[in-house]
Amino acid sequence: MPALPNGTGNGTEETVLSRLAKLREARVLVTGGGGLVGSRLVALLQRADAVVTVLDRMDAYPESAHDLFGAARSGARLVVGDICDEATMAGLLRGADFVVHAAAYADVAACARHPDIAFRANVRGTQVVLEQVAAHPVRRLVLVSSASVYGDGVPGVDGPQRFHEDQSLFPLSVYANYKLWAEHQTRLMLGAASGAEYAVLRYFSVYGDPQIPKPGSHSWVVPWLAIQARLGRPMRLNGGGNQVRDLVHVDDVAEATALALVEEQMAEQTVNVGTGTPTSVRQVAEFLAPHFPGSRCITTPRPEGDPLGGFASVERCSELLRWRARIGVREGIDRYVQWLLATPQAVPRWLAEAAA
């Protein structure tokens, strides 16, 4: 793993793995560890010699996406189960030192269609996790939240906004609203009163192989556009593609999440996990186009709940986490395309059939 750039913390080139030495033989539970970020995080924790358990329903994607993610092959203990099951959570937390709570019904469009399912997973499930963490000798929980809590930012401000952790929040979707509730509930239930520390990470737009889109979703812009172009279909730019995203590679996100478990300054803190660089959806299409000669774009309506977006203020993350993202968007998109071209079986059958 490459060294962190100079300037992260005390200026020395510590590697991420050396900083994760505190996790050696520590018992870490990752809820939602079968997903894209979770599986990458589990692999990193395994490299740090942590003893990792994954709790996941393993039903978030159709077909064989979870096989692509590879959590079942990681060597970690895999428990196929539900965070809403109090007995399951209690059993797993009896022996846990750390928890990363990444399990969620994690799709803006799906949450809008099925708010009841989203409530069960994102509210009831989180409540069960928090209750059980507070009842067991867990040292720290890292809550995975989302930049969606910012919505479109401060009303009345034109142009892409830079989102900082202390500004007013305006969630625009069911998913974002539940994420904001989870942040508040974590602060209320954990901390000094419970004995368990917490840290909150607001992920910006995570991408990277082997991410694939879900039916009926408008999230995950890089795989959506790349696979459309790969299948010879036009790249659909919802709302003209003027929305801004802070695209942060899954490898970077996994590093930041692992470090949030061990960095002392992160206790009771909330930080953005992004690059600090705005990229429009149209720019993503422009970066992809040279890889797919003859590709073209069409404009489609912007879905309800799809924010105009913004980009991360990263100063607090750099200071408290002593980390910053290292994979630029062009490099990350190039990596994704190389993986996609080398792995044609990864194209979801339902999407390939729709193209045909």
C-alpha positions as CSV (number, residue, x, y, z in Angstrom):
1,M,0.0,0.0,0.0
2,P,1.5,3.4,-1.0
3,A,2.6,5.7,1.7
4,L,0.5,8.7,2.6
5,P,1.6,12.0,1.1
6,N,3.8,14.3,3.1
7,G,1.7,16.8,5.2
8,T,-0.7,14.3,6.7
9,G,-0.2,14.9,10.4
10,N,3.4,15.2,11.4
11,G,4.9,15.2,7.9
12,T,6.3,11.7,8.1
13,E,5.4,9.1,5.4
14,E,3.5,6.7,7.6
15,T,1.8,3.9,5.7
16,V,-1.8,3.2,6.5
17,L,-1.0,-0.3,7.6
18,S,1.6,0.9,10.1
19,R,-1.1,3.2,11.6
20,L,-3.5,0.3,11.8
21,A,-1.1,-1.7,13.9
22,K,-3.3,-0.9,16.9
23,L,-5.9,-3.2,15.4
24,R,-3.7,-6.3,15.4
25,E,-5.7,-9.1,16.9
26,A,-8.5,-6.6,17.7
27,R,-12.0,-8.0,17.1
28,V,-13.9,-5.8,14.5
29,L,-17.5,-6.3,13.5
30,V,-18.4,-4.8,10.1
31,T,-22.2,-4.6,9.5
32,G,-22.9,-4.4,5.8
33,G,-19.4,-5.9,5.1
34,G,-20.6,-7.7,2.1
35,G,-21.1,-4.5,0.0
36,L,-18.6,-2.5,-2.1
37,V,-17.1,-0.4,0.7
38,G,-17.5,-3.0,3.4
39,S,-15.8,-5.8,1.5
40,R,-12.8,-3.5,0.6
41,L,-12.6,-2.4,4.2
42,V,-12.7,-6.0,5.4
43,A,-9.8,-6.8,3.1
44,L,-7.8,-3.9,4.5
45,L,-8.6,-4.9,8.1
46,Q,-7.5,-8.4,7.3
47,R,-4.2,-7.1,6.1
48,A,-3.8,-5.2,9.4
49,D,-4.2,-8.6,11.2
50,A,-7.5,-7.7,12.8
51,V,-10.0,-10.5,13.6
52,V,-12.9,-9.5,11.4
53,T,-16.6,-10.6,11.5
54,V,-19.0,-9.5,8.7
55,L,-22.7,-9.3,9.3
56,D,-24.7,-8.9,6.1
57,R,-28.0,-10.0,4.6
58,M,-26.2,-10.6,1.3
59,D,-29.2,-9.6,-0.7
60,A,-28.6,-6.0,-1.6
61,Y,-27.7,-6.8,-5.3
62,P,-29.2,-9.1,-7.9
63,E,-27.3,-12.0,-9.4
64,S,-23.7,-12.5,-8.4
65,A,-22.6,-9.0,-7.4
66,H,-21.6,-10.1,-3.9
67,D,-19.4,-12.7,-5.4
68,L,-17.6,-9.9,-7.3
69,F,-17.1,-8.0,-4.0
70,G,-15.5,-11.1,-2.5
71,A,-16.4,-10.8,1.2
72,A,-17.1,-14.5,1.4
73,R,-13.6,-15.2,0.1
74,S,-11.8,-12.7,2.4
75,G,-11.1,-15.1,5.2
76,A,-13.2,-13.1,7.6
77,R,-16.0,-14.8,9.5
78,L,-19.2,-14.2,7.5
79,V,-22.6,-14.2,9.3
80,V,-25.6,-13.9,7.0
81,G,-28.1,-12.1,9.1
82,D,-30.0,-9.0,9.9
83,I,-29.0,-6.0,12.1
84,C,-32.6,-5.8,13.2
85,D,-32.2,-9.2,15.0
86,E,-31.3,-8.2,18.6
87,A,-30.1,-11.7,19.5
88,T,-27.8,-11.8,16.5
89,M,-26.4,-8.4,17.3
90,A,-25.9,-9.2,21.0
91,G,-24.1,-12.4,20.2
92,L,-21.7,-10.7,17.8
93,L,-21.0,-7.8,20.1
94,R,-20.1,-9.8,23.2
95,G,-16.7,-10.3,21.7
96,A,-16.2,-7.1,19.7
97,D,-13.7,-4.4,20.3
98,F,-14.7,-2.2,17.4
99,V,-17.7,-1.8,15.1
100,V,-18.2,-0.3,11.7
101,H,-21.9,0.2,11.0
102,A,-22.2,0.3,7.2
103,A,-25.3,-1.8,6.8
104,A,-28.1,0.2,5.2
105,Y,-30.8,0.2,2.5
106,A,-28.4,2.3,0.5
107,D,-30.2,3.6,-2.5
108,V,-31.9,7.0,-2.9
109,A,-34.4,5.8,-5.4
110,A,-35.3,2.6,-3.6
111,C,-35.7,4.4,-0.3
112,A,-38.2,6.7,-2.0
113,R,-40.1,3.8,-3.5
114,H,-40.1,1.7,-0.3
115,P,-39.8,4.1,2.7
116,D,-41.1,1.3,5.0
117,I,-38.3,-1.0,4.0
118,A,-35.8,1.9,4.3
119,F,-37.2,2.7,7.8
120,R,-36.7,-0.8,9.0
121,A,-33.1,-1.1,7.8
122,N,-31.8,2.4,8.3
123,V,-33.7,3.5,11.4
124,R,-34.8,0.4,13.3
125,G,-31.7,-1.5,12.3
126,T,-29.4,1.4,13.4
127,Q,-31.3,1.6,16.7
128,V,-30.7,-2.1,17.4
129,V,-27.0,-1.6,16.6
130,L,-26.7,1.4,18.9
131,E,-28.5,-0.3,21.8
132,Q,-26.3,-3.4,21.6
133,V,-23.1,-1.4,21.3
134,A,-24.1,0.6,24.4
135,A,-24.8,-2.6,26.3
136,H,-21.4,-4.3,25.4
137,P,-17.8,-3.3,26.0
138,V,-17.2,-1.9,22.5
139,R,-14.4,0.6,22.3
140,R,-15.5,2.6,19.3
141,L,-18.2,2.5,16.7
142,V,-17.7,4.2,13.3
143,L,-21.0,5.2,11.8
144,V,-21.2,5.4,8.0
145,S,-23.2,8.4,7.0
146,S,-23.6,10.3,3.7
147,A,-23.0,13.6,2.0
148,S,-26.7,13.4,1.1
149,V,-27.5,15.0,4.4
150,Y,-26.3,18.3,2.9
151,G,-28.9,18.2,0.1
152,D,-28.2,21.1,-2.3
153,G,-26.4,23.0,0.4
154,V,-27.3,26.5,1.7
155,P,-30.5,27.8,-0.1
156,G,-30.0,30.8,-2.5
157,V,-26.3,30.1,-3.2
158,D,-25.5,29.7,-6.9
159,G,-23.0,27.2,-8.3
160,P,-21.4,24.1,-6.7
161,Q,-21.1,24.4,-3.0
162,R,-18.3,23.3,-0.7
163,F,-19.9,21.4,2.1
164,H,-18.4,21.7,5.6
165,E,-19.3,19.7,8.6
166,D,-20.8,22.5,10.7
167,Q,-23.1,24.0,8.1
168,S,-26.9,23.7,8.2
169,L,-28.2,20.4,6.7
170,F,-31.1,20.1,4.3
171,P,-31.7,16.5,3.4
172,L,-33.8,16.1,0.2
173,S,-34.6,12.4,0.2
174,V,-35.9,9.6,2.5
175,Y,-32.4,8.1,2.5
176,A,-30.7,11.3,3.5
177,N,-33.2,12.0,6.2
178,Y,-32.6,8.6,7.7
179,K,-28.9,9.1,7.6
180,L,-29.2,12.4,9.4
181,W,-31.4,10.7,12.1
182,A,-28.7,8.0,12.5
183,E,-26.1,10.7,13.1
184,H,-28.2,12.4,15.8
185,Q,-29.2,9.1,17.5
186,T,-25.5,8.0,17.6
187,R,-24.6,11.2,19.4
188,L,-27.4,10.7,21.9
189,M,-26.8,7.1,22.7
190,L,-23.0,6.8,22.6
191,G,-20.0,8.7,23.9
192,A,-19.0,9.4,27.5
193,A,-22.3,8.3,29.0
194,S,-22.2,4.8,27.4
195,G,-18.4,4.1,27.6
196,A,-18.3,3.5,23.8
197,E,-16.7,6.1,21.6
198,Y,-18.1,6.9,18.2
199,A,-17.0,8.6,15.0
200,V,-19.2,9.7,12.1
201,L,-18.0,9.6,8.5
202,R,-20.0,11.4,5.7
203,Y,-19.1,9.5,2.5
204,F,-19.3,11.5,-0.7
205,S,-19.9,9.7,-4.0
206,V,-18.1,6.4,-3.7
207,Y,-17.1,4.6,-6.9
208,G,-14.6,2.0,-8.2
209,D,-14.6,-1.6,-9.4
210,P,-16.3,-3.9,-9.0
211,Q,-19.3,-1.5,-8.5
212,I,-22.3,-2.3,-10.6
213,P,-25.7,-0.5,-10.8
214,K,-29.0,-1.8,-9.3
215,P,-32.3,-1.9,-11.2
216,G,-34.3,1.3,-10.8
217,S,-31.4,3.2,-9.3
218,H,-29.9,6.5,-10.4
219,S,-27.0,6.4,-8.0
220,W,-23.4,5.2,-8.8
221,V,-22.9,7.5,-11.8
222,V,-19.5,5.9,-13.0
223,P,-20.8,2.4,-13.4
224,W,-24.1,3.5,-14.9
225,L,-22.5,5.6,-17.6
226,A,-19.6,3.2,-18.2
227,I,-21.8,0.2,-18.7
228,Q,-24.2,2.1,-20.9
229,A,-21.3,3.0,-23.1
230,R,-19.9,-0.5,-23.0
231,L,-23.2,-1.9,-24.2
232,G,-23.4,0.6,-27.1
233,R,-26.2,2.6,-25.5
234,P,-26.2,6.4,-25.0
235,M,-25.0,7.7,-21.7
236,R,-28.0,9.1,-20.0
237,L,-27.4,12.5,-18.4
238,N,-30.2,13.1,-15.9
239,G,-31.0,16.7,-15.9
240,G,-28.3,17.4,-18.4
241,G,-25.5,16.1,-16.2
242,N,-25.0,19.4,-14.4
243,Q,-25.1,17.9,-10.9
244,V,-21.8,18.0,-9.1
245,R,-20.3,15.0,-7.3
246,D,-17.2,14.6,-5.2
247,L,-16.1,11.2,-6.5
248,V,-14.0,9.4,-4.0
249,H,-12.5,6.0,-4.8
250,V,-13.5,3.0,-2.8
251,D,-9.9,2.2,-1.9
252,D,-9.6,5.7,-0.4
253,V,-12.9,5.3,1.5
254,A,-11.7,2.0,3.0
255,E,-8.5,3.6,4.3
256,A,-10.4,6.5,5.9
257,T,-12.9,4.2,7.5
258,A,-10.2,1.9,9.0
259,L,-8.2,4.9,10.3
260,A,-11.4,6.3,12.0
261,L,-11.3,3.2,14.2
262,V,-7.9,4.1,15.7
263,E,-7.3,7.9,15.4
264,E,-7.7,9.3,18.9
265,Q,-8.8,12.7,17.7
266,M,-11.8,11.2,15.9
267,A,-13.7,10.4,19.1
268,E,-17.1,12.1,19.0
269,Q,-16.2,13.8,15.7
270,T,-17.9,14.0,12.3
271,V,-15.8,14.3,9.1
272,N,-16.4,14.4,5.4
273,V,-14.7,11.6,3.3
274,G,-14.2,13.1,-0.1
275,T,-11.5,14.5,-2.3
276,G,-12.4,18.2,-2.1
277,T,-12.7,18.3,-5.9
278,P,-16.0,18.9,-7.7
279,T,-16.8,16.8,-10.8
280,S,-20.0,17.2,-12.8
281,V,-21.9,14.1,-14.1
282,R,-21.3,15.5,-17.6
283,Q,-17.5,15.5,-17.0
284,V,-17.7,11.8,-16.0
285,A,-19.2,11.1,-19.4
286,E,-16.5,13.1,-21.0
287,F,-13.8,11.2,-19.2
288,L,-15.4,7.9,-20.3
289,A,-16.0,8.8,-23.9
290,P,-12.4,8.2,-25.2
291,H,-12.6,4.6,-23.9
292,F,-15.7,3.9,-26.0
293,P,-15.4,5.3,-29.5
294,G,-18.7,6.3,-30.9
295,S,-20.3,6.8,-27.6
296,R,-22.8,9.6,-27.2
297,C,-24.9,11.3,-24.5
298,I,-28.6,12.1,-24.2
299,T,-30.4,14.3,-21.7
300,T,-33.1,12.8,-19.5
301,P,-35.2,14.2,-16.6
302,R,-33.5,14.6,-13.2
303,P,-35.0,12.1,-10.8
304,E,-36.8,13.3,-7.6
305,G,-34.4,13.4,-4.7
306,D,-31.3,13.6,-6.9
307,P,-29.4,16.5,-5.4
308,L,-27.6,19.1,-7.4
309,G,-24.7,18.2,-5.1
310,G,-21.5,19.8,-4.0
311,F,-18.0,18.8,-2.9
312,A,-16.3,18.1,0.4
313,S,-14.5,20.4,2.7
314,V,-11.6,18.2,3.6
315,E,-9.7,20.2,6.2
316,R,-11.2,18.6,9.2
317,C,-10.6,15.1,7.8
318,S,-7.0,16.0,7.1
319,E,-6.5,17.3,10.6
320,L,-8.4,14.8,12.7
321,L,-8.0,11.6,10.6
322,R,-4.5,12.6,9.3
323,W,-5.5,11.4,5.9
324,R,-6.5,12.6,2.4
325,A,-7.7,10.8,-0.7
326,R,-4.9,9.9,-3.1
327,I,-6.8,8.5,-6.2
328,G,-7.8,11.2,-8.7
329,V,-11.0,10.9,-10.6
330,R,-9.4,10.4,-14.0
331,E,-7.2,7.6,-12.6
332,G,-10.1,6.0,-10.8
333,I,-12.4,6.1,-13.9
334,D,-9.6,4.6,-16.0
335,R,-9.2,1.8,-13.5
336,Y,-12.9,1.1,-13.6
337,V,-13.0,0.9,-17.4
338,Q,-10.0,-1.4,-17.4
339,W,-11.8,-3.7,-15.0
340,L,-15.1,-3.5,-16.9
341,L,-13.4,-4.4,-20.2
342,A,-11.5,-7.3,-18.6
343,T,-14.6,-8.6,-16.8
344,P,-17.5,-8.7,-19.3
345,Q,-19.4,-11.1,-17.1
346,A,-19.8,-8.4,-14.5
347,V,-22.4,-6.5,-16.7
348,P,-25.7,-7.3,-15.0
349,R,-27.9,-9.6,-17.0
350,W,-30.9,-7.4,-16.6
351,L,-29.1,-4.4,-18.0
352,A,-27.6,-6.4,-20.9
353,E,-31.0,-7.8,-21.8
354,A,-32.5,-4.3,-21.7
355,A,-29.8,-3.1,-24.2
356,A,-30.5,-6.0,-26.5
